[in-house]
Each structure stands twice: as C-alpha cells, then as structure tokens.
Amino acid sequence: MKDELAAAISSIVAELFGVEHKVELTRTDEQFGDFATNAALQLAGMVGKNPREIAEQLAAKIQTEIDGKVVSATIAGPGFVNIKIADQYLIENLQRPIAQTMQDKTVISEYSDPNPFKVLHAGHLYTTIVGDSISRLLESAGANVIRLNYGGDVGLHVGKCMWGILQNLGGENPEKLSELDENNRLEWLSECYVAGNEAYNNEGPEKDEIVELNKQIYEIQNSGDHQSNLSQIYWACREWSYEGFKKLYKDLEVNAFDRFIAESEVSNLGVDLVKQGKDKSIFIESDGAVVFAGEKDGLHTRVFINSQGLPTYETKELGLAATKWQDYKFDRSIIITANDIVEYMKVVLTALNSFYPEVVERTTHLTHGMIKLPGNQKMSSRLGNILRAKDVLDAAIEANKKQVGEHNQNVVLGAVKYSFLKQRLGADIIYDPDESVSLEGNSGPYLQYAHARAISILQKSDAESLSILSNLTEGERSLARKISEFNEVVQLSINELMPHYICTYLYELAQTFNRFYENNRVIDDERQAQRLILVKIYAETLKNGLSLLGITAPDKM
C-alpha cells in the first residue's frame, strides 16, 4: 500500500514539475492522517519554487488524481503533505500477501555454529534463534534459504577435549564409552573439555600432550582412519556432539538445518587457497608460519598456517566460503556470529577477495554482543563461569514454574525467543528470566496470550466474509490502520535483517487491539459481524508475525 501510493505520487511529481523523484512516505500520527511526505521540501531546490507552493500543487493533485484511494491531502508546516486514505482502500490492504522481493533468490544463512566437543553456550542459543527468524523472514519474501551450521571438529579445542576424554577412560579404551549414561554424554564431554583446557593453561607436560593429540586428530581426518582406538573414540564423541545439537534444535522448535559443515570438510580447500595465495604474494611467510599482512588494507596481520604446518581458523573460513560458492552459487550469504570476531572476519574477507570477489560482494556479516543477566549476575554451572544455552532455558522454566506453578513449553520458548529477538541485533543482550515469562508488558507470553484472547472472542460467534467490511468507525479504523502496517514492517525487517522491528510492531498491535476492545463492544453489538472480521484479521496477523519469530501462537493459554 505505501509503495503503491509513493509510486503514484512520484508520477504526479513528474507530471507537475518534469523531474524524476522517488517519493518517500512515512507513517504519521493518526490525528494528522495515515502517511506524510516531505517531497515538497526536497523538490524546492530542484525546481526553484517555494516548498509551500509545491506542497499546495501536490496536495491538490494527490486528492483528485489518486482516485478512490485518498480522501484528503493537507499541508502542514513549511511543506509537508499529510495524506489520509479511504476506508475501502485500507480494507483492501489488510490481508495482502508479503511482497515477494526475494523471489527465486538463493540465500545461504549460516548461524548457530557450535563446535563439537564443546558446550553449546548462550551465544549459540542466541544466534540459533536470531538466525532462524531471519531465515523465516527471507523465506516469507520468496527466497530459497539454505540453512548451514559450521563447526570445528578439528583444532586445539578438540585436542583439549580428547585429552580429558583419555584421562577419564584411562587411555585409548573406546569400549569404555558404552559404560557412559546416554543422557549425560554432552555434559561429560563438556567436563572433559574443561579439564583439558585447564591442563593446557597450566603450561606443564600436559600442554605438549594436547598439542600432539591435536596433530593426531588432523591425521585421523586426513587418512580417513576409523579403525585405531583413538579414532574410534574421536568419531563416537564427535557424533554425540552432533546428535546433541540436533536434539536441542528440535526442542527449540527451530527449522532444521539443511547441512552441517565441519571444519575438516573445508580445511584442505582452504589450505589449497593459501598455497595459491602464497605463490601470488597474497600470503607471506613469517617466523615459520604463513600470514596475511593486513596492515596495507588498514587491518592487522593474521596467521593462516601456523608454525607446526596446521591450518588456522582463518584458512578454514576461506575453505568454507569457497565450498558455499562452489556448491550453491548463491545470490546472498549471511553469517551471524558474536561481535568479538569482527576484525577477524574483515581480514578473512579481505584475503578472500583475491580469490572470490563475488562472494565477498554478496556476503553480509551480522554480529551480536554478549548474553548477560540483569546486574551481571552469574548462573551457577558445574562447568565454571560459562552461561550455557541449557542454563538460559532452565532459568526460563524455573521462572515459568514460579509464576504459574507449572512448566509450559510453548510459553518458555516464546519467552526466551522473544526476549532475544526484541532487542536490536548488535548490542549486548540482557536476559531477565522473570520478565521474559511475564504475561504483562513487552514479552512473548503476553503476545501469545493476546492471540489466545482473540481466538476466544472468535469462538463466541462466527466471523463473516471480509466483503462486509465498510464505513469503519473511529475505533475500527484505528485497529485496521495498525493491521495494515504489517507488510511494511516485514519488508523493513527483511531489508535490514532485523527481527526486532517485528517484535515492536506486534506489541504495538496488541496494545491497539486492547484499546479497541475496551472501547468497542464486539459480541452482541449491532456491528458484531464487522468487528469479528477485524478480530479475525488481527489474530491472523499476530499469528503470522509470531511465526516469523519462530514463536507458536496458541489458541489457549
């Protein structure tokens, strides 16, 4: 609706003043109309006229030429034009489908990215939820979204964990793995990693053992070894990690990943690129390592092959990017990570530009801050000062139980997801368990309850056909006006890859409905049929919006 009106006004501008100008419309306060434009102010210098004079000409033409869609166009201030649209045009736009601006585009969406052999922490939980929502948004606009999950199944962290595993098993004894409780495997792996990390940091002989184990794991991967005792332990524990990740994603009710890509899968391709780059002086040798000297590009130097001849994370990132491009030839690639690797990714993308400039051009790197609790309080964990994904979910469950005496999975998931998504992507995220499960205020459960409340109203009587909507009262029009903003907000969220706009809109929509319901009788009113239709469209809009956030809209609470 907004784009349609803006295009019509742009045509009027061309007709009146002989210039091509893309008119922008903004939503205005309801008392002034539905939309406003400052086109007159922008055109003044271009056509050599007073803004007020331009605004008068625009307003007159808008009101007469956009037939059946505009009921008034009035001038405000030095040259703003406020536009009020006709009720019927507003009604016609209440259930328009989301614009298919991404039709037939292939988008790679990479997020979550936990490492096997390590605990999945709160940051992974956050990117899982945000990545799922962004992917849903892009799909709603017609994109073919391929969800990728990238994790490190080789590297020093694996060496640390394997060291802890061998200590627990009393050596390379794969048969002892069967003695472990299946329900405690991930916790056990995490504890093994913590033990290995502490041993490595103690700078004793254990550190050398871990370094050697790291090399052995690379050799297991390169040789395809599945027979040796060490390899049997490695492959079994690696699989446990992936099984645990998949179970968590299922429990979170996020869409399944299309592919899990392991570092070992892309490592050799990355090494090949570094070798090619070294021949072209893109990479240089330094102290026995191969590095990318980023200073010439205003960046810093990073190691791509270490002094032991092993590829670093940077090299594997090159291999990952090349794998994505070779396998999917995507139109766009989105990567979501914590913001502590911003500079790291700048170096990687700058190096990558020498091989795949089209990939760099099509790549968007989104970042987020730390997940924190109110007042920087800490959650107790057997794994030390780590806020795990499980800790966040458990805290929400306890808060839900404290509030209503029982645990409702829909409410818990809605609480955590909305609490994360309502905050703008980029900054640190404060997660308050009690606030997140509240049925009052700007929370997921509040919106879930709002949907259930609307459904209960509809169940009291049958809603009629949409065609009877006409001649809206003031209260009806306010609700219809807010509903009509949905597609605009979705498009904004897609353009900026920011789900928080959806959250803000849905909360405002629910508040608008509450005001409508308080002041306008629905059941047993002479306008019952008309108002039931508005309630029905409101509930559908709320449900569609929550779905884009990955949140269930229950019929009952």
N, C-alpha and C positions, 0 to 999 in steps of 0.2 A: 504493500500500500504506500509506504513512504517513498520508496524508489520510483513507483509509478507516478506519484504526484510530482516528485522532484523532476522527473524527465519531462512531464507536461509543462512545468514552469520553465524549464530550460528552453523548451521550444518557444514559449511566449517571449522569453528574453531575446532569442534570435530574431523573432518576428518584429519586436518593438525596436530593438537597438542595433540589429545587424551584427551581433557578436556571438561567438560560441562561448558559453559559460556554463559550467556544471553547477547547478544549484544544489545546495545542501539544505536539508530540512532537519530541524531538531524538535523534539517533543517539548511543548511548553506547558506552563501551569494551566490547569483545566479552566480557570476563570477567564483566560485570555483566548482559548481556542484549543486546537489539537496539535498544530505544528506552527513553527515560526521559521522565517528565513531572513538573513541579513544580506541577501543578494544585492539590494539597492546600494548598500554601503560599499560592497565590493565592486560594483559596476561604475560608481561615481567617477573614479579616475579614468576608467576605460572609455567612457562615452562623453565625459566633460559636462556632466549635469549634476545638479544638487541631489543628494540622496533622497531627500523628501519628495522631490518631484518624480524621481524614478520610482519610488515606492508607490506613489499615487497611481501612476500608469500601470504598474504591475498589479496592484490590488484590484483595479477596475477590470483588467483583462482576466485575471485569475477567477474572479467571481462570475464573469459572463461566459468565458470560454471553456472552463473545465466543468462542462455541463453535467448536472446530476451528482457531482461528487463534492462540490464545495458550496456551502451555504453562505459563508461570509469570509471576506478578506479585509482586515482592518490594519491601519498603520499605527505603530507605536514608536515613541522616541524619535530619534533622528532619521529613521528609515527602515525600521524593522516591519515586517509584514506578518501578522498573525492570521492563521487560517483555521477555520472550523469546517469540518467535513460533514456531509449529510449523513443522517442516521442510517439510511439504507446502504450507503457505501461502506459505512462502518460495519454494519451487519454482514455484508457480503465478504468482508475480510476477516471474520472471526475464526474461520476454520480453513484458511488457505494452507496448502502444504508448504513445508520448508523449501526455500529456493534451492534448486539442485546446482549450486555454484561449483561443486567439485565432481560433477558427473563424469564418469569414465576416467578419473584421475587415480593413479596408483600411489598410495601413501604408505611409507614404511614408518611404523610407530614403535619405537624402541623404549621400553621403560621397565621398571622393577629391578632387573639386573642383579639379583643376589648371587653371591659366589658360593658354589658348592663347598662343603667342608667348613662353612662359617654360618653363624646365626643370622637369620633374617631380621634386621633391626627396623626401628620405626621409620627410618628414611626410605627403606624399601617398601614398607607399607604405604607410605605417602605417595611415592611415585607410581605404585600399582594402582591406587585409587584415582589419582590425577590422570595418569596415562589412559586408564580405562575410559574415563569421562571424555577426554579429548578425542579419543578414537571414536567414541559413540557420536560425538558432535560432527566429526568429519564424515562418518558414515551417513548421518542424517542428511548431509548435503550431497550425497551420491557418490562419495569416494569409495574406492576399493581399498580398504585398510588392511594391511598385513601387520599383525602384532608380533613383534620379536622380543625375545628375552635373552640377554647376553650375560654370560657369567664366566668367572675364572676357574676352570678345572685344572689349571696348571699354574705354577708360580709359587712364590715364597710362602704364601698363606697355606697352600696345600702341604708344603714341606713341614710347616709348623704343626698342622693338624695330624699329619701322618706320624710325626714323631710322638705326639701324645697318644695316638692310637696304639702304636707299637709298645709304648710303656704300659698301657692298660691291658694289652693282650699278652704281655710277657714275651714280645718278639714277633717274628713273622709267622703268626699262627692263625690263618684265616678260618680254621674250623671253630675257633672260639667266638667268632662273630655270631654264630647261631645261638649262643647262650644269652645274648642280649635281649632285653624286653623290646618287642617291636614298637610299642607305644612310647619308648624312651630313647629311640635311636638318635633323633636330631639333638636332643638335649645332651646326650652322651658325646656326640661329635663336637658340639659347641664347647663342652668341658675339655675335650681333648685339645681343641684349638687354643683355648685359654692357657692350658698347661704348656703347650708348645711355644706359645708367644712369650710366656714368662721365662721359659728356658732360654729362648733365643736372646731375650733382652739382658739376661744375666751375664752375657759375654764369656761364658765358660766353654768347656769342650762340647757341650750340647749344641752350641751355635754351629760348630763345624759339622756336627752330625745332621743338623737340619738343612744346612746348605747342600750337603751331599745327597740327602733324600730328595731335595728339590731337583737336582740333576737326574736322579734315578727316575723320577716321575716323568720328566721330559723324555727320557729314553724309553720308558714303557709306552708312552704315546707314539713316539716316532717309529718304534719297532712293531707296534701292534701286539705287544705281549699281554696275553690273558692267562698264561699258564703258571708263571712264577708265583710264589706265595705272596710276595709284596704286591704284585699286580692284582691278584685276586682280592686282596684287602682294599686296594685302591678303587677298583671298579665297583665293588659291592658298596662301599661307603659313598662313592660318587652317586650311584643310583639312589641310595637312601635320601641324599640331599634333594635330588630332582623330584622324587616321589613326595617328599615333604612339601616342597614348593607348590606342586600341583594340587595337593590336598588343601593347602592354605588358600590358593586362588579359588578353588571350588567353594570352600567355606565362606570366602568373601563375596561370592556371587558376582565375580567379575567375568567378563568374556574370556574364553580360553585363548591362550597364546597359539599362534599359528606355527611358531617354530622356536625352539630353544637352540641358540648358537653358543657353543663352548669356545673358550679361548684356544684350546688345542686344535679346533677345526679351522681356525683362520690364521694361526701362528705362522705356518710355513709360507703362506701367501704374503704375509706382512714382511717376513724375512727376505723374500724374493724382491719385494719393492725397495727395501732398504739397500739391498745389494745393487739394484739398478740405480738407485739414487746416489749411492757412493761412487759409482762409475761416472756419474754426471756432476759430481761435487755438490749434490744436494745435501748429502750427509758426509761428515768427515770423521777421521779417527782422532781420538783424544784419550791419552792415558790408557791405551789398550781397549777402549770402548769406541762405539760408533755413535756419534751425536748429531743432532740438528742444531746448528748455531742460529738461534732465533734473534739475536741482537740486531742483525741487519734489517729485520722486519719489526723492530720495536718490541720484541718478545724476549724470552730467556732461552738458554740452552738446555736441551733435554736429551737424556741418554735413550737410544733406541735398541742398541745391542750392548749388554754390559760386558765388563772385562772378563767374565767367565764364558763369553760367547753365547749367552742366552738372551732371547728377545724380551724386551720390557713391555709393560702395558701399552706404551705408545706404538710399538711395532704391531702389536695385536690389533690395536684400533685401526691401523692402516689396512690390515688384512680384513677386518670386519667391514669397513667401508667398501673395500673392493668386492667382497663377497656379496654384499647387499646389491651393489650396482650390477654385477655380472648376473646375479640370479633374478633380479626383479626389474631393472631398468625403470626405476620409479620416477614419478613426477615431483615427489617431495619426500624428504626424510626428516623425521622429528625424533630428537633424542632428549630424554628427560633425565637429569642427574642432579645431585647435590651441587651447590654453588662453589664448593671447595676445589672443583676441578676446572673452573672457568679458564684459567690461564693455561692449564694443561691442554684443554681442548683447542684453544687458539693455536698452540704450537702444532698439534696433530693436524688440524685443518689446513694450516699454512703449508705444512710438509705435503699433505695430501693433494694440495692444489697443483703441485708439479706433475702429478700423475693423472688425477681425475678432477679437473676444474669444474666439470658439470655436476659432480657430486657435491662439491663444496658450495656451489651456487644454489643447489636445491636443498641444502641441509639447514635446519633450524635447531639450535641447541637451547633448550629451556632448562632453567636451574631453579632450585628451591633451597631454602635455608634449613636450619636445624629444627627438629621437632622437640619442643620444650614443654614442661609442665608449669602451671602458674607459680610464680615466685621462684622459678628454677629449682623447685623441689625435685627430689630424686625418687625413683621407684626402686625398691629393693629387688635385687636379682642375684641368683646364685652365680651368675656369670660376671659379676662385677658391675662397674659403672657403665652399663650399656642399656639403653632404652630399646627393648626388643619390640617387634611387631606384636608378639604374644602379650607383652606387658600392657600395651595400649588397649588391646581387645579385652583382656582380663579386667582392666580398670573400668572399662565401659560396662562390662557385665555386672561387676560389683555395684557400680553406681545405679544401674537399672534395677537391680535387686533391692538396693537400699530405698529406692524411690517407690517402687510398686510391690515389692515383696517377691518378685519372681523375675526370671530372665526371659525376655522376648527377643529372639534372634533378629527379627526384622527391625525392631527398634534399635538394637545395639549397632547393627550395620548401618542403618540410616543415620544414627548419631555420629559415629566415627567418620563416615564418608562426608557427611555434610559439614562437620566441624572442620575437616581438612579443606574441602572444596570452597567453602565460603570465604576463605582468606586468599587474597591475591597471590598468585604463584610468583615466587621470587624471594620473599622475605622469610624470616623465621616464623614458625607456626607454633602458637601456644595452644596446647590441647588441655582443656578442662573437662574431665570425665563427668562431673556432676552437671555442668552447664550443657554438655553435649546431649545428655539424655532427657533434658527438661522438656516438658510439654508446653512450656511457655517461652516466649522470646524467639530469637532467630536460631532455630535448631531443626535438625532433620525430623525428630519425632513430632515437633509442632506442625510441620508441613504434612507429615503422614496422618496426623490426627485431623488436620484441615481437610484432607481428601476423604477420610472416613466419614467425617461430619457431612460433607456434601453428598456422599453416597446415601447416607441415612435419610437425608431430605428427599432425595430422588425416589427412594424406596417407598415413600409415603404416597406417591402418586406417579402416574405415567407421564413422562415428558412427551410433548407433541412434536410435530415436524418443525424443522428450523424455519420453514417458509412463513410461519405466522408471526415471526419477529418483525415488529414495525413500530414506529412512533414511540420511541423509548422515553420513559420518564427520566427525570434527572438522576435518580439512583441507579436505574438500569443502565443508563448511558455511561455513567462513571465506571461501572463494572465492565461493560462491553469495551470501553476505551482502553482499560488496563489489559484486558484479554488480548486486544488487537496488537499489543506491543510485543507479544511473544516471539514472532518470527524475526523482528528487528533485533531483539536481544540475542536470539540464537545466532543470527548472522554475525553480530558483533563478537560473540564468543568464539565463533569459528575463525573470523578474520584475525583475532588477536591470540587465539589458542588459550583463552582464559575462562574456565568454567565458573569463576566466582560471579560473573555477570548473571548467569542463570540463577544462582542462589539468591542474589539480591532481588532479582525480579520476582521469583516465586514467593519470597517473604512479603514483598510489597503487594503482590496479587492476593495472597491470603488475607492480608490486612484490609485491602479494598473490599474483598468479599465480606469480611466480618462487619464492616461499616454498612455495606448494602443490606445484609441480613438483619442487622439490628434495627434498621430504619424502614425496611420494606417487607411486609408480610408476604410469604410465598404460598404456603398451603392455606386453602380456604379463602383466597383473595380473588377478586374478580379478574386479576391479571395473573392468576396462578399458572396457566399454560405458558404464557410468555416468560415468566420468571423461572419456571422449571427448566426451560430450554437454556437460559443463561446459566443456571446452576450446573446443568449437564455439560455445557461447553467449558465452564470454569473447571469442573472436576477433570475433564479430559485434558485440558491444558496443564493443570497441575500434575497429572499423572505423566504426561509426555515430558514435562520438564524434569521431573524426578527421575524418569527413565534415562534421560541424557546424563544424569549424575550417577547412574548405576544404583539408584535407590528404589526399593519397592514401594508402591502406593497401595496400602492395604484398604480393603473395604470396611474392615472393622478394626478397632483398637482395644 
